Amino acid sequence: MLKIFTLIIVNALILLPCAWATPPIETLTLANNARAYLIQTKGLPIIDIEVTIDAGERYDPTNKKGLAALTAGLLSLGAQSGKRTLSEAAIADEIADLGASLSVAAGGERASLRIRSLSRADLRQRVVELGATILAHPSFEPNIVAREKQRLIAALLEAETKPEFILERRFKKAVYRDYPLGSFATPQSIEKIQVSDLKQFHQLFYRSDRMTVNLVGDLSPLEATQIAQALILQLSPTGSAIPALPLLTESPVEPATARETQIAFDAQQTHIALGMTAVPRNDPDYFPLLVGNYVLGGGGFVSRLMNEVREKRGLAYSVSSYFIPGKSNGIFQAGLQTRNDQAALALEVVRETIARFISEGPSPADLVAAKANLSNGFPLRIDSNRKLLDNLSSITWNNLPLDTLETWTKQLELVTVEQVRQAFQKHLAMNRMQTVVVGASVTPKK
């Protein structure tokens, strides 16, 4: 079955057209307070499904960080529905027999179940039934829970020896502060998690009123509705009230010494990150910031940061900046790796380049080039079912207009130099930027 699945993909890709139309998003009507959306594609006999669950790591209890991720990871490792028991091996065998893929994971904001299958009715029905069972009836077998806890603890201990891991955690802690995304799982917090915690978390968060089903592929609206309904049918439609999350306060104005964290690390390269709180995905300034950041640090070799840091001075192989917009908040981050003896100079150049861009914005020529590159690259954002699903998931999670894909390039073209300048000056400021340095010590710069 798997070989047939692979051959179908390869043969179909050969026949794909070069021009890409922007597909519409259809709203499906479900019971049980869930939402569902469909993008129909006819190029491949494949369906891609994501069930998005508002059950991310931001809901972890303070003393049991890692609970959301462990809960999600255990769903596909055993299920018990009535008299039917599905072991970890049985689930893996069923997925392999169908030539399908199924995975569950949790990130900062949300958890998700993803399924890929051939669109043939009998095959997709079996994998959807499997997905519905593990979503609603995970078994959380104590021996498997214990094994997965030890695996996570071992992975964390190994990761803590890597400077890039230390940098990312300390940077997010510096920016998010007391917000739930500013603290992380540790070996100690993982060890505290019990089977009862997993069951309680699943019961509280895994219910249909906290879910959205996104579907892409060779399906009619009726077929898609039936699949989406089957996936949530065994779940509770509602549950106990969940306390509201705290608001993320924007990065405050502070002296330079209060905004810099230096962590000694024995390595030839110093890792540097700087940034601050920024905008959520649905902010009106999203497109001016997107275009502006392409000029600043998102455009690879044509960006200002790359030109100043690498091309002119040879201080780093790569340097970049990006906005990471979430549903209710976001962050801006720039970073690089450089030789220890160049760390202070590299950081100074990055800061000066960002400060100058905030003050001046892009040139008209920069803006034209950035918009052309982003617009011409748009077809690559939607050239597969999986990428369409990523876009659909982002749109529905962030409550964006359903015509976002259709209007994306139009909104890009409307951005002006002044809009970019105003957006950067409104949302970024050097005296609010947090800096984290892992490696050589550098002298703080204002």
C-alpha positions, 0 to 999 in steps of 0.5 A, spaced: 500 500 500 505 504 501 509 503 495 502 504 491 501 511 495 508 513 493 507 512 486 501 516 485 504 522 488 510 521 484 506 520 477 501 526 479 507 531 481 509 530 474 502 532 471 501 538 476 500 545 472 505 551 473 500 556 474 497 556 481 490 558 482 488 560 489 483 555 492 477 558 496 475 556 503 469 553 504 465 553 511 462 546 513 456 545 518 458 541 524 454 539 531 457 539 537 460 546 537 466 545 533 468 548 526 470 545 520 473 548 513 475 545 506 479 547 501 478 542 495 484 540 490 483 535 485 490 534 483 492 528 487 487 522 490 490 525 497 486 528 503 490 532 509 486 533 515 488 537 521 484 537 528 486 544 531 485 543 539 486 549 544 490 545 548 497 548 548 503 549 552 500 555 555 495 552 559 500 547 563 500 548 570 506 552 573 509 546 577 507 541 571 510 544 565 510 539 559 503 536 561 500 539 554 506 536 550 506 529 554 498 529 553 498 530 546 504 525 544 501 519 548 494 520 544 497 515 539 500 510 543 494 507 546 487 507 546 481 504 550 474 505 547 469 500 550 471 493 549 476 495 544 483 496 546 488 499 541 495 498 543 501 502 541 503 497 536 496 496 533 495 503 532 502 503 528 500 497 524 494 500 522 497 506 520 502 502 516 497 498 513 493 504 510 499 507 507 497 513 511 500 518 516 497 520 523 501 524 528 499 528 534 503 534 537 502 540 542 506 547 541 505 553 545 498 555 543 495 549 540 495 542 540 493 538 533 492 531 530 494 531 523 492 525 518 494 524 511 491 518 507 489 516 500 482 519 499 479 512 497 473 512 501 474 505 505 481 507 506 480 514 509 474 511 513 479 507 517 484 512 518 478 517 520 475 512 525 482 511 528 483 518 529 477 519 532 478 513 537 485 516 539 482 523 540 477 521 544 479 515 548 487 515 550 489 509 554 495 513 558 497 506 560 502 507 566 508 503 563 508 507 557 507 514 560 513 512 565 517 510 558 515 517 555 517 521 561 524 518 561 524 519 554 523 527 554 527 527 560 533 524 557 532 529 551 531 535 555 538 533 559 541 533 552 538 539 549 541 543 555 548 542 553 546 545 546 547 553 546 542 554 541 537 551 546 539 555 551 539 561 547 532 560 545 529 558 552 532 564 555 530 569 550 523 567 550 523 568 558 526 575 557 521 577 552 515 573 555 517 574 562 511 572 567 506 570 561 505 562 561 509 561 554 515 564 558 517 558 562 518 551 560 518 543 561 524 541 565 526 534 568 523 536 574 516 538 572 516 532 567 517 527 573 511 530 577 506 529 571 502 523 573 497 519 569 491 522 573 494 529 571 494 527 563 487 524 564 484 531 567 488 535 562 485 531 556 478 531 559 478 539 560 481 541 554 480 535 548 472 537 547 469 539 541 467 546 543 475 547 543 476 544 536 477 546 529 477 541 523 481 543 517 481 539 511 484 539 504 484 534 498 480 530 493 473 531 497 466 534 496 463 538 501 458 533 504 464 528 504 468 533 508 463 534 513 462 527 514 469 526 516 469 532 520 463 530 524 466 523 525 472 525 528 469 529 533 463 525 534 465 521 540 468 527 544 464 531 549 461 538 546 463 542 552 466 542 559 468 546 565 470 553 565 477 554 563 480 560 567 482 566 562 490 566 560 493 573 563 495 578 558 502 579 555 504 586 557 509 589 552 516 589 553 518 595 557 523 601 557 529 599 561 536 601 561 541 597 557 544 593 563 537 590 565 535 588 558 541 584 557 542 577 559 549 573 558 550 566 559 557 563 559 558 557 555 564 554 552 564 554 545 568 557 539 561 560 537 557 565 540 550 565 539 546 572 540 538 573 540 535 580 541 528 582 540 521 584 544 514 583 544 510 584 537 503 584 534 498 578 533 497 575 526 490 579 525 494 586 527 492 591 521 500 592 521 501 585 519 503 586 512 507 593 513 511 589 518 512 583 513 514 587 507 519 591 512 522 585 515 523 582 508 528 588 507 531 588 514 532 581 515 528 576 512 530 577 505 536 572 505 542 575 502 538 582 500 537 584 507 540 590 510 542 585 516 546 580 511 549 586 508 552 589 514 554 583 518 556 578 513 557 582 506 561 588 509 564 585 515 564 578 515 562 577 522 557 571 521 555 566 516 548 568 517 544 573 520 536 574 520 530 577 523 523 575 523 516 576 526 513 570 530 505 572 530 501 568 534 493 568 536 493 573 541 500 576 541 507 575 538 514 577 538 520 580 534 527 576 534 533 577 530 539 573 531 546 570 529 552 566 531 559 569 530 566 568 533 567 569 540 572 575 539 567 578 534 561 577 538 561 585 541 562 588 534 557 583 531 552 585 536 553 592 535 552 592 528 546 588 528 543 593 533 545 599 529 542 596 523 535 595 526 535 602 530 537 605 523 531 601 519 526 603 525 528 610 524 528 611 516 524 605 514 526 602 507 527 606 500 522 606 495 527 601 491 527 596 497 520 596 498 518 595 490 523 589 490 521 586 497 514 586 494 516 583 488 520 577 491 514 576 496 509 576 491 512 572 486 514 567 492 507 566 494 505 560 489 510 556 493 506 557 499 500 554 496 503 548 491 502 542 495 496 540 500 500 540 506 502 547 505 495 549 503 493 545 510 498 550 513 495 556 511 488 554 512 490 552 519 493 559 520 487 562 517 482 559 522 486 559 528 487 566 528 480 568 526 482 571 519 478 572 513 476 566 509 479 570 503 486 571 506 489 567 500 485 570 495 487 577 497 494 576 500 498 579 494 493 585 493 494 587 501 502 586 499 501 591 494 498 596 498 503 597 503 507 604 502 514 606 505 510 610 510 506 605 512 512 600 514 516 606 517 510 608 522 509 600 523 516 599 525 516 605 529 509 603 533 511 596 535 519 596 535 524 600 540 531 599 541 530 601 549 525 595 549 529 590 546 531 584 550 538 581 548 541 574 550 548 572 549 550 565 550 558 564 549 563 569 550 561 575 554 560 582 550 560 589 553 552 592 553 551 597 548 545 602 549 
